[in-house]
């Protein structure tokens, strides 16, 4: 699943792996104190929003999200595009101090915005995008990445010599024009992978390490060597041509998603890692042993899902909260 590299049709990834600061994660109840302090913090990880702001607000209300009490919001990518209010979703994320990873649609919108600016065609609301110049949040623990990747396959013309403004869908260009420089720079600063370390407890319902990505990860490959394009696009694994023993990421759904292979691999390890992801709307909510898929097709009129992680006297526990789509759904194109 190697992307076609065309230096005129890529958008820089400034951050590959980012570590969530420990002061944002739930902590175990102290046995020496009756009143919890940092134990009251929660992580609320939300699936693909796609500009469905009413649905997002309804979900935050249902989970009683309270930033003032220490709750921290995280998105699995694809905050924007296709839905009615992409800018409003980013505004809400910024308002709440949310973390997020870059999804394939976020990446496509960034690439489209860069193309619009480069072509001098119909400048954006706030004067264009400062490609690759977004300031990263302080204390993000970000690791820089010098590589760049192409956008989502279905969003790009197959020809490397495509005419201006034809490589992406009309919706993607419309979204790019609707976002201000501030919105675009916020998207551009998002990492591909967000790593979360939870305090260890023997009865916790999650692994001690969580990885938030948009689409998936390839089992057995070190984190820093994962294919950036695959991290935003993969849905399954397939055998490498001429090498039945090697599995490589694929965008098609396939008979079996990558999550089954990830779960099997983690079962063999002592220190295990749970991957939290989105992207795969056709499979909806996925609850594996070491994988949680949160894209429950809100965009198409179904549900918006959140994973709520909190500390109890039994350790770190999690639950799924869902709301029905509160926005006008989009008709699937395929």
C-alpha positions in Angstrom: 0.0 0.0 0.0 2.8 2.4 -0.9 1.5 5.8 -1.9 2.4 7.4 -5.1 4.9 10.1 -4.2 4.5 13.4 -6.0 6.1 16.3 -4.2 3.4 18.7 -5.5 0.6 16.5 -4.1 1.6 15.9 -0.5 1.1 17.6 2.8 3.8 17.5 5.4 3.3 15.5 8.6 5.1 17.4 11.3 4.5 14.9 14.1 4.6 11.1 14.0 4.3 10.0 17.6 3.0 12.1 20.5 2.8 11.1 24.1 -0.2 12.3 26.1 1.1 14.1 29.3 0.5 12.1 32.4 -1.3 15.0 34.1 -4.2 14.4 31.6 -4.6 10.7 32.3 -6.8 9.1 35.1 -4.8 8.0 38.1 -5.6 5.3 40.6 -7.3 6.0 43.8 -4.9 6.5 46.7 -5.2 4.0 49.5 -4.0 6.7 51.9 -6.8 9.1 51.1 -10.6 8.8 51.1 -11.2 11.6 48.6 -9.9 11.0 45.0 -8.1 13.9 43.3 -6.5 13.1 40.0 -8.5 9.8 40.1 -11.5 11.8 39.0 -10.0 12.6 35.6 -11.5 10.8 32.6 -10.4 10.3 29.1 -13.2 10.6 26.5 -12.1 9.3 23.1 -14.5 10.0 20.3 -14.9 8.2 16.9 -15.0 9.8 13.5 -17.1 13.1 13.7 -16.8 14.3 10.0 -18.2 17.7 10.8 -21.3 16.4 12.6 -21.1 19.0 15.4 -24.6 18.5 16.7 -23.9 14.9 17.2 -20.6 15.7 18.9 -22.3 18.1 21.3 -25.0 15.6 22.1 -22.4 12.9 22.9 -20.4 15.3 25.2 -23.6 16.1 27.0 -24.5 12.4 27.4 -21.1 11.6 29.0 -21.3 14.8 31.1 -18.0 16.0 29.8 -16.4 18.4 32.3 -13.1 19.9 31.4 -13.1 21.7 34.8 -13.2 18.4 36.6 -10.2 17.1 34.6 -11.9 15.3 31.7 -9.7 15.2 28.6 -11.2 14.9 25.1 -9.4 12.9 22.3 -10.5 12.3 18.7 -9.4 9.4 16.5 -9.2 11.5 13.4 -11.5 12.6 10.6 -12.9 15.5 12.5 -13.7 17.2 9.3 -15.1 16.7 5.8 -18.5 15.6 4.4 -20.6 16.7 7.3 -22.2 20.2 7.7 -19.9 22.0 10.3 -16.2 21.1 10.1 -15.1 24.4 11.4 -17.5 24.1 14.3 -16.1 20.7 15.3 -12.5 22.1 15.3 -13.7 25.2 17.3 -15.2 22.8 19.9 -12.0 20.7 20.0 -9.9 23.8 20.5 -12.3 25.2 23.1 -12.1 22.0 25.2 -8.3 21.6 24.8 -8.7 18.3 22.9 -6.0 16.0 21.6 -6.5 14.2 18.3 -4.7 12.3 15.6 -4.8 13.0 11.9 -7.2 11.0 9.8 -7.2 10.5 6.0 -10.0 13.1 5.5 -8.2 15.6 7.7 -5.1 14.9 5.5 -7.0 15.3 2.3 -8.4 18.6 3.4 -5.0 19.9 4.3 -3.6 18.7 0.9 -6.5 20.4 -0.9 -6.0 23.6 1.0 -2.3 23.6 0.1 -3.2 22.9 -3.6 -5.7 25.8 -3.6 -3.1 28.2 -2.2 -0.4 26.9 -4.6 -2.7 27.3 -7.6 -3.8 30.8 -6.5 -7.4 29.5 -7.0 -10.2 31.0 -4.8 -8.1 31.8 -1.7 -9.5 30.6 1.6 -11.4 32.5 4.2 -8.4 33.7 6.2 -5.7 33.9 3.6 -4.5 30.3 3.1 -2.5 27.8 5.0 1.1 28.0 6.3 2.1 24.5 5.2 4.0 22.7 7.8 4.4 25.7 10.1 1.9 24.9 12.7 3.2 25.3 16.3 2.9 22.1 18.3 1.4 22.2 21.7 4.0 22.6 24.5 4.6 19.4 26.4 3.2 17.2 23.7 6.2 14.8 23.7 6.1 14.9 20.0 8.7 13.2 17.8 9.3 14.9 14.5 8.9 13.1 11.2 10.6 14.3 8.1 8.6 12.1 5.8 5.5 13.3 3.9 2.6 11.2 2.7 0.0 11.4 -0.1 -3.7 11.7 0.7 -6.4 9.1 0.7 -6.5 7.0 -2.5 -10.2 7.5 -3.3 -9.7 11.3 -2.8 -6.9 11.5 -5.4 -6.9 11.3 -9.2 -4.8 8.3 -10.4 -2.9 10.5 -12.7 0.2 12.3 -11.3 -0.4 15.0 -13.9 -4.0 15.7 -12.9 -5.6 19.0 -13.8 -5.9 21.7 -11.1 -8.4 21.0 -8.4 -9.4 17.6 -9.7 -7.4 15.3 -7.4 -9.9 15.6 -4.5 -13.7 15.6 -4.3 -15.7 18.8 -4.6 -16.7 18.3 -1.0 -13.0 18.2 0.1 -12.2 21.4 -1.7 -15.3 23.0 -0.3 -14.3 22.0 3.2 -10.7 23.3 2.7 -12.1 26.7 1.6 -14.4 26.9 4.6 -11.7 26.4 7.1 -9.6 29.4 8.3 -5.8 29.3 8.7 -6.3 28.8 12.4 -8.4 25.7 11.7 -6.0 24.3 9.1 -2.9 24.9 11.3 -4.5 23.1 14.1 -5.2 20.1 11.9 -1.6 20.2 10.5 -0.1 19.9 14.0 -1.9 16.7 14.8 0.2 13.6 15.2 -0.4 10.3 13.5 -0.1 8.3 16.7 -1.0 9.3 20.2 0.5 7.1 22.9 -1.2 7.0 26.4 0.3 5.4 29.5 -2.2 4.3 32.1 -1.3 3.4 35.7 -0.9 -0.4 36.2 -3.5 -2.2 38.2 -4.1 -6.0 38.2 -7.8 -5.7 37.6 -7.9 -2.8 35.1 -10.1 -3.5 32.1 -7.5 -2.0 29.6 -3.9 -2.6 28.8 -1.4 -0.2 30.4 -0.5 1.3 27.0 -3.0 2.7 24.6 -2.3 3.8 21.1 -4.8 6.1 19.3 -4.5 6.1 15.5 -7.0 6.8 12.8 -7.0 3.6 10.8 -4.7 0.9 12.2 -1.3 -0.5 12.8 0.6 -3.5 11.4 1.4 -6.2 14.0 5.1 -6.9 14.6 6.3 -3.6 13.2 8.0 -1.2 15.6 5.9 1.9 16.2 8.4 4.3 14.7 8.6 2.2 11.5 4.9 2.0 10.8 3.9 3.2 7.3 2.3 6.7 7.8 0.0 6.2 4.9 -1.2 2.9 6.3 -1.8 4.4 9.7 -4.4 6.7 8.1 -5.9 4.4 5.6 -5.6 0.6 6.3 -8.6 -1.6 7.1 -7.1 -5.1 6.7 -3.9 -7.1 6.1 -3.0 -9.1 3.0 -0.2 -11.4 2.2 2.8 -9.8 0.4 3.2 -10.9 -3.2 5.5 -13.8 -3.3 5.8 -14.0 0.4 2.9 -15.7 2.2 4.6 -15.3 5.5 4.5 -11.5 5.4 1.4 -9.4 6.0 1.1 -5.9 4.6 -1.6 -3.3 5.2 -4.4 -2.9 2.7 -7.1 -0.2 2.3 -9.9 -2.7 1.3 -11.9 -4.2 4.0 -11.0 -7.8 3.1 -12.4 -10.9 4.8 -10.8 -10.1 8.1 -9.7 -6.7 9.5 -6.2 -6.1 10.9 -7.6 -6.1 14.4 -7.8 -9.9 14.6 -4.1 -10.2 13.8 -3.3 -7.5 16.3 -5.2 -9.2 19.1 -3.5 -12.5 18.3 -0.1 -10.9 18.4 -0.8 -9.1 21.7 -2.0 -12.3 23.3 1.6 -13.6 22.9 3.2 -10.7 24.7 3.6 -9.9 28.4 3.3 -6.1 28.1 0.3 -5.6 25.9 -1.0 -2.6 24.0 -4.6 -1.6 23.1 -5.2 0.3 19.8 -8.1 2.7 19.7 -9.0 3.7 16.1 -11.8 4.8 13.7 -12.0 4.9 9.9 -13.8 1.5 9.4 -17.5 2.7 9.3 -18.7 -0.5 7.5 -17.7 -2.6 10.5 -19.1 -0.1 12.9 -18.2 -0.5 16.6 -15.5 -3.0 17.1 -14.6 -4.4 20.5 -11.5 -6.7 20.4 -9.3 -8.0 23.2 -6.7 -5.3 22.5 -8.5 -3.2 19.9 -11.4 -0.8 20.0 -12.9 0.6 16.8 -15.1 3.7 17.3 -16.3 4.6 13.8 -20.0 3.8 14.2 -21.0 5.6 11.0 -22.5 8.8 12.5 -21.9 10.4 9.1 -24.4 8.1 7.5 -27.1 8.5 10.1 -26.1 5.8 12.7 -24.3 6.5 15.9 -21.4 8.6 17.3 -19.4 6.6 19.8 -17.1 7.5 22.7 -14.8 5.4 24.8 -14.8 6.7 28.4 -11.8 5.7 30.5 -11.9 6.4 34.2 -10.5 5.3 37.6 -12.5 3.3 40.0 -11.7 1.4 43.2 -11.3 -1.6 40.9 -8.6 0.1 38.8 -8.9 1.7 35.4 -12.2 0.8 33.7 -13.8 1.7 30.4 -17.2 1.9 28.8 -18.8 2.8 25.5 -21.3 5.6 25.2 -23.2 6.3 22.0 -25.7 8.8 20.7 -27.8 8.6 17.6 -26.8 11.0 14.8 -28.2 14.4 15.5 -27.2 15.9 12.1 -28.5 15.4 8.6 -26.8 12.3 7.4 -24.8 12.0 4.2 -25.8 9.4 1.6 -23.0 6.9 1.1 -21.3 7.0 -2.3 -20.2 3.4 -2.3 
